[in-house]
Amino acid sequence: MALSESQRNQIARYKVQIQECRKSIENESLKKKEKSEYYSNQIKNAKDSNTKRNYREYKISFVNNSNNYIAGIKREIEKLKEYIIQINK
């Protein structure tokens, strides 16, 4: 069965959303890398052990938050792909 015009438009919108999600992942990954390098340098250059510990905690927290954000976007991409599959059935 051929897809209607509205179905093709809906699929196109989902594909655009998927591309936007991929760009978000790319941006977040870059931000995560830069911030990790920043915290690594701060840890390396810190003189006080308490300061080092705090920077390590900040880095771990930031990386975990970033990973969770990326995982959420990946779930969104999978959901959008499922929508496209349902339309194509």
PEQUI-V794713 format. One line per field, one symbol per residue. phi: phi as a letter, one per 40 degrees, with the letter a starting at -180 (. if undefined). burial: 1 if it has 16 or more other ideal C-beta (glycine too) atoms within 10 Angstrom, else 0. A space follows every 50 residues. Layout:
phi: ???
burial: ???
This chain:
phi: .cccdccccccccccccccccccccccccccccccccdcccccccccccc cdccccccccccccccccccccccccccccccccccccc
burial: 00000000001001000100100110010001000000100110000000 000010001001000100010010011001000000000
